[in-house]
Amino acid sequence: MGRRLILTGNDAAAEAMRQIDPDVVAAFPITPQTELMHKFAQHVADGDVKAEFVLVESEHSAMSATVGAAAAGARAMTATSANGLALMWEIVYIAASSRLPIVMPVVNRALSGPINIHCDHSDTMGCRDSGWLQIYSENAQEVYDNVLQAIRIAEHPDVLLPVMVTFDGFILSHTAEILEGLEDPVVRKWVGDYESKYTLLNTDEPVTYGPLDLQDYYFEHKRQQIEAMRNAPKVVRDVGKAYGEISGRSYDLLEAYELEGATRVIVALGSTAGTAKAVVDEMRAAGEAVGLLKIRCFRPFPEAEIAEKLSRAKAVAVLDRSVSFGAPGGPVHKEIKAALYGTGCDIGLVNYIYGLGGRDVSMDHIRQAFTDLTTIAREGTPSDGVRFLGLRD
Amino acid sequence: MADIMEIRWHARGGQGAKTASLLLAEAAAMEGKYSQGFPDYGPERMGAPMRGFTRISDEPIKVHCAIYSPAIVIVLDDTLLTTVDVASGTPDDGVIIINTIQPADAVRKKLKLDGRKLFTVDATGIAIDEIGRPIPNAPMLGALIKAVGLLSLDTVVDQIKKKFSHGFRPEVLDGNVRAIRRAYEEVKAE
């Protein structure tokens, strides 16, 4: 039986980390992640966990310490937001290319400037090509569940890649809501003990991390990273199914919400998917054929599954909470468009950039997008294919 | 949506509206309900206008956005009445509970408001008497429970005790509990 809890997203992530009790956690505070590490530090101070907690002088050092610990064979975690992630940048790539199964909650926040502490996805979308898996969370329950699953996904021998579990700053990180937590022994058994196969500390089988790797083998090592990422979808799915057996909540790469018979579909990720579900419920009750496709796993991108799920729609609106400056649409939109290429489908497609810097996306905004889709279903992809939602003129 | 009770808090930074919006959600959870409590973070300075939000429902809550049409509005500072449209989006039968020493009809005039149900209470006065500081959040919870029911007063008191038994000195905690109970008794319907 689970425990009924009311926690903020930050506290939900900290609760999962308490139960995981990693060997090493290195962190530097940044809004809106601060309370997460504050809570975990409290667990360390109270003796609730045995984790070695390393307070560092910057996020670059936080990721460096985490990488060092993981290379030594430790189960290592950190967490950050926005500019903190940007400062980690160099080492974020090194974590992935060193195949270190680090799990990092990232509390989504707009990148400066101008300075803004509120939610958008510009931080994690910016490092979508860094070689980390990215799992987006809709609510506090998913924050908790995703952190627990991420450990098993990252450490799976077919993957051995770091995982970001992202959740919307303030909208989730600072909202208290109801979730169900697992009992400590259940989580202990779920994550198990971590035994690195390639540890720096094993002198019988010595390994090297981070060597010079030039024209001779760098390319082949990148190929191995590509293959590991290709292996990930199956592992994400298997872990999601296994998690369902201990929690009653199964997970997949995507969540199809009321897609059965839906001609107008919104694609969203993060907390906006929840708001879109509330609108879909309301419109379905009024007899309208609308649905939502929630992308849970953005990296690896479940291209074929998305194309299949959207194949019966007449009009699709893709919501992007970040900008890809100079590109034809937001990051999610471009990938959806690419996923549909060559499938022979005839779908009117529109992109909405929304919610930058924490601009609220209300149910009215979602209703407006569905209303637009009625025209697009009839007339096809509009010439102004990239629009804004909730932007003042 | 009609099944979700939506409450919006208007206050100034430092008056405890964030804590109150979360505490009410936590108290609702103690009664087995689904709930959300969250503040609308602005520049985070003392005295700046800010908002808090609470949702309470018998069913899981999917929506994650601000509250635009609250059935209940709680105003922790009556100097906001002329600068912020506190009644915005409230339905005709909405409830507005205000921390003020002014009579309800004067408040109504200030808000230029028809309909709605107004309640007033001197939460700041009560807080100064009972806690020794002008922090009106706890008494406003008492006023809310009296005005609209929603949860039992004992649940709210229990949750305050649970949440602050480590953070507050016993006399401050007792003062908060007395303040809630006094506001519950003293809140006036228009």
Interface residues (C-beta under 8 A of the other chain):
Chain A: R4 I6 I117 H118 E138 N139 D168 F170 I171 L172 H174 T175 A176 E177 I178 S271 T272 G274 T275 K277 A278 D281 E282 D360 V361 S362 M363 D364
Chain B: M1 L22 A25 E26 A29 Y34 S35 Q36 G37 F38 P39 Y41 P60 I61 K62 V63 H64 C65 A66 Y68
